[in-house]
Amino acid sequence: VSTDPILAMGGTLSTMTVRLTIYVASGSQQEASSRAQDYLSPTGATSVIAALVSDPTLGGNVDDAFVRTADAIQREAFQGMDTTVAEFTIEIWRS
C-alpha cells in the first residue's frame, strides 16, 4: 500500500530528470567564471536554484521541480568558442 496520496487513489506519478547545461562565453576567463557562478548561486536574478524555489511547479505545469545537483564550473570549447560551463540536474515530478 502506497503512502503517496496520488498513488493511493489510483493515480500515476511520473518523474523526469533533465540535465541543464549553461555555456557562458566572455572576453575573459575571470568574467565568464563570475557570470557562470551567478547561475550556480542559490540567490540572485540569474540563479537557476532560486528560479525553481520561487516557482517549483513551473507555472502550474508540474507538481514539483527542484535542482538535484549543481556541478562545478569547468572550461570547455563550444561551437568554436572558449566557454565556462555550469551544469544542473533537475528532477521534475508530475501526476
C-alpha positions in Angstrom: 0.0 0.0 0.0 1.4 3.3 -1.0 1.6 6.2 1.4 1.7 8.7 -1.5 -1.8 10.2 -1.8 -1.7 10.3 -5.6 -0.7 6.6 -5.9 -3.1 5.5 -3.1 -6.0 7.0 -5.0 -5.1 5.0 -8.1 -3.3 7.9 -9.9 0.1 7.8 -11.6 3.2 9.7 -10.8 5.8 10.4 -13.4 9.3 11.6 -12.8 11.8 13.0 -15.2 15.4 14.1 -14.8 16.6 16.9 -17.0 20.2 17.9 -17.5 20.7 21.7 -18.0 24.0 22.9 -19.3 24.7 26.6 -19.5 27.6 27.8 -21.6 28.9 31.3 -20.8 31.2 33.0 -23.3 33.0 36.1 -22.4 36.1 38.2 -23.2 38.0 37.0 -20.2 38.1 33.8 -18.2 37.5 35.7 -15.0 34.4 37.4 -16.3 33.0 34.2 -17.7 33.6 32.3 -14.4 31.9 35.1 -12.5 28.9 35.1 -14.8 28.6 31.2 -14.6 28.9 31.4 -10.8 25.8 33.6 -10.8 23.8 30.8 -12.3 25.1 28.4 -9.6 24.4 30.8 -6.8 21.4 29.9 -4.5 20.1 33.5 -4.9 20.0 36.2 -7.5 18.3 37.2 -10.7 20.1 34.6 -12.8 20.2 31.8 -10.2 18.7 28.5 -11.5 18.2 27.3 -8.0 16.3 30.5 -6.9 14.1 30.3 -10.0 13.0 26.8 -9.2 12.5 27.6 -5.5 10.3 30.5 -6.4 8.2 28.5 -8.9 8.6 24.8 -8.2 5.5 23.9 -10.3 6.9 25.6 -13.5 3.8 27.8 -13.9 1.5 25.0 -12.8 2.7 22.6 -15.4 4.2 20.1 -13.0 3.8 19.1 -9.3 7.3 19.8 -8.3 10.7 20.6 -9.8 14.0 21.0 -8.0 17.7 21.1 -8.6 19.2 17.7 -7.6 22.8 18.7 -8.4 24.7 21.8 -9.4 28.0 20.8 -10.8 31.2 22.8 -10.6 32.2 25.3 -13.3 34.5 24.0 -15.9 36.1 25.4 -19.1 35.1 23.9 -22.4 35.2 24.6 -26.1 31.7 25.0 -27.6 31.0 25.8 -31.2 34.5 27.2 -31.6 34.3 29.5 -28.5 36.1 29.1 -25.2 33.3 28.9 -22.6 32.7 28.4 -18.9 30.2 25.7 -18.2 27.7 25.3 -15.3 25.7 22.0 -15.2 22.5 21.2 -13.3 20.4 18.0 -12.8 16.8 19.0 -12.4 14.2 16.5 -11.2 10.6 17.0 -12.3 7.5 15.3 -10.8 4.1 15.2 -12.4 0.9 13.3 -11.5 
